[in-house]
Amino acid sequence: MTTSTPDNHQLIAKPLHPKPDLDFVSSHIIHFISFGGGVGLSQKVPGTVGILVAFPFYWLLEYYFAPVHFLLLITILFILGIWTCHITGRVLGAPNHAGIVWGKIVSFILVLFFIPDNWTWQTAALLLFHLFDYIKSKQQIGYSIMFRDLITAFLVLFCLAGWKAFVLT
């Protein structure tokens, strides 16, 4: 009986974990972060769940950090996400896997930081984030998942700033 070993191309082409599960997410801190602590495992709309998880994170961090320290922490979380999401995407063989929600969490925390702290603005931000995230998902943009979510956050903030400047004045 002869056995052959797979060549490197076969190993790279097949994802190590085609369907991530709780064992995968808890197997390494990198995957745990990328999947938002397991939030990305949601069977339905993991991105939406990720965005909603940003609210309690924001409230907790806002309570403990001064604004300048809060922005510094968001920057650190973003840089951490570039690394963790890239590695998790590579391990899954799907760099844009829907369960990788860390970019959405961090980007929406950034949005919440810059908008007024009331439900009307937060609801508008949530709806706009969903709209731009949906549009973004239909485009094949060559940037990492973190940068695409950051672009979504900036588009939301731009629209809300325009609304405030031109409609509410």
C-alpha positions as CSV (number, residue, x, y, z in Angstrom):
1,M,0.0,0.0,0.0
2,T,1.4,3.4,-0.9
3,T,0.4,6.6,0.5
4,S,1.2,10.0,-0.9
5,T,1.6,13.1,1.1
6,P,-0.3,16.2,-0.1
7,D,1.8,18.9,-1.6
8,N,1.8,22.5,-0.3
9,H,-0.8,23.6,-2.9
10,Q,-3.3,21.1,-1.6
11,L,-2.8,22.2,2.0
12,I,-3.2,25.9,1.2
13,A,-6.3,25.4,-1.0
14,K,-8.3,23.6,1.7
15,P,-9.4,25.6,4.7
16,L,-8.3,24.1,8.0
17,H,-11.8,24.8,9.4
18,P,-14.4,25.2,6.7
19,K,-17.2,25.8,9.2
20,P,-16.0,27.5,12.4
21,D,-17.6,26.4,15.6
22,L,-17.1,27.1,19.3
23,D,-14.1,24.8,19.5
24,F,-12.4,26.7,16.7
25,V,-13.2,30.1,18.3
26,S,-12.0,29.0,21.7
27,S,-8.9,27.2,20.3
28,H,-6.8,30.5,20.2
29,I,-7.2,34.0,21.4
30,I,-6.7,35.3,17.9
31,H,-9.8,33.5,16.7
32,F,-11.7,34.5,19.8
33,I,-11.0,38.2,19.1
34,S,-11.8,37.9,15.4
35,F,-15.1,36.3,16.1
36,G,-16.0,38.9,18.7
37,G,-15.8,36.4,21.6
38,G,-18.0,34.0,19.7
39,V,-20.6,36.5,18.5
40,G,-19.6,35.8,14.9
41,L,-20.9,32.3,15.3
42,S,-24.5,33.5,15.1
43,Q,-26.3,31.4,12.5
44,K,-28.3,34.4,11.3
45,V,-26.8,37.9,10.6
46,P,-23.5,37.6,12.5
47,G,-22.5,41.1,11.4
48,T,-25.7,42.6,12.9
49,V,-25.1,40.8,16.2
50,G,-21.5,42.1,16.1
51,I,-22.7,45.7,15.6
52,L,-25.2,45.3,18.5
53,V,-22.4,44.0,20.7
54,A,-20.6,47.2,20.1
55,F,-23.2,49.0,22.3
56,P,-22.3,47.4,25.7
57,F,-18.6,47.6,24.8
58,Y,-19.0,51.3,24.1
59,W,-20.9,51.9,27.3
60,L,-18.4,50.1,29.4
61,L,-15.3,51.7,27.8
62,E,-16.9,55.2,27.9
63,Y,-17.5,54.8,31.6
64,Y,-13.8,53.9,32.4
65,F,-11.8,55.9,29.9
66,A,-11.3,59.6,29.3
67,P,-12.0,60.6,25.7
68,V,-8.3,60.8,24.6
69,H,-7.6,57.4,26.2
70,F,-10.7,56.0,24.6
71,L,-9.6,57.0,21.1
72,L,-6.2,55.5,21.8
73,L,-7.8,52.3,22.9
74,I,-10.0,52.2,19.7
75,T,-6.8,52.7,17.7
76,I,-5.1,49.8,19.5
77,L,-8.1,47.6,19.1
78,F,-8.2,48.4,15.4
79,I,-4.5,47.6,14.9
80,L,-5.0,44.3,16.9
81,G,-7.9,43.5,14.6
82,I,-5.9,43.9,11.4
83,W,-3.6,41.2,12.7
84,T,-6.1,38.8,14.2
85,C,-8.7,39.0,11.4
86,H,-6.0,38.4,8.8
87,I,-4.7,35.3,10.6
88,T,-8.2,33.9,11.2
89,G,-9.2,34.6,7.6
90,R,-6.1,32.8,6.4
91,V,-6.7,29.8,8.7
92,L,-10.3,29.6,7.5
93,G,-9.3,30.0,3.9
94,A,-11.9,32.8,3.7
95,P,-10.4,36.3,4.4
96,N,-13.9,37.8,4.4
97,H,-15.7,35.2,6.4
98,A,-19.0,36.5,7.8
99,G,-18.2,35.4,11.3
100,I,-15.2,37.7,11.5
101,V,-17.0,40.6,13.2
102,W,-14.2,42.3,15.1
103,G,-14.0,45.0,12.5
104,K,-17.6,45.8,12.8
105,I,-17.5,46.0,16.6
106,V,-14.5,48.3,16.7
107,S,-15.7,50.5,13.8
108,F,-19.2,50.9,15.3
109,I,-17.6,51.8,18.7
110,L,-15.8,54.5,16.8
111,V,-19.1,55.7,15.3
112,L,-20.7,55.7,18.8
113,F,-17.8,57.7,20.2
114,F,-18.4,60.6,17.7
115,I,-22.2,60.8,17.7
116,P,-24.6,62.3,20.3
117,D,-25.4,59.9,23.1
118,N,-29.1,59.4,22.4
119,W,-31.2,56.7,20.8
120,T,-32.2,58.7,17.7
121,W,-28.6,59.3,16.6
122,Q,-27.6,55.8,17.5
123,T,-30.5,54.3,15.6
124,A,-29.7,56.4,12.5
125,A,-26.0,55.3,12.8
126,L,-27.0,51.7,13.1
127,L,-29.2,51.9,10.0
128,L,-26.6,53.7,8.0
129,F,-23.9,51.3,9.0
130,H,-26.1,48.4,7.8
131,L,-26.8,50.2,4.5
132,F,-23.1,50.9,3.8
133,D,-22.1,47.5,5.1
134,Y,-24.6,45.9,2.7
135,I,-23.3,48.0,-0.3
136,K,-19.7,47.3,0.7
137,S,-20.4,43.5,0.8
138,K,-21.6,43.7,-2.9
139,Q,-18.3,45.3,-4.0
140,Q,-15.0,43.4,-4.4
141,I,-12.7,45.9,-2.6
142,G,-9.1,44.8,-2.2
143,Y,-8.7,46.0,1.3
144,S,-8.6,44.0,4.5
145,I,-11.8,43.4,6.4
146,M,-10.8,45.9,9.1
147,F,-10.2,48.8,6.6
148,R,-13.5,48.1,4.9
149,D,-15.4,48.4,8.2
150,L,-13.5,51.5,9.0
151,I,-14.5,53.0,5.6
152,T,-18.1,52.1,6.5
153,A,-17.7,53.9,9.8
154,F,-16.4,57.0,8.1
155,L,-19.2,57.0,5.6
156,V,-21.8,56.8,8.5
157,L,-20.1,59.7,10.3
158,F,-19.9,61.8,7.1
159,C,-23.6,61.3,6.5
160,L,-24.6,62.1,10.1
161,A,-22.3,65.2,10.1
162,G,-24.0,66.4,6.8
163,W,-27.4,65.8,8.3
164,K,-26.5,67.8,11.4
165,A,-24.9,70.6,9.4
166,F,-27.4,71.1,6.6
167,V,-30.7,69.8,7.9
168,L,-30.7,70.4,11.7
169,T,-29.4,74.0,11.5
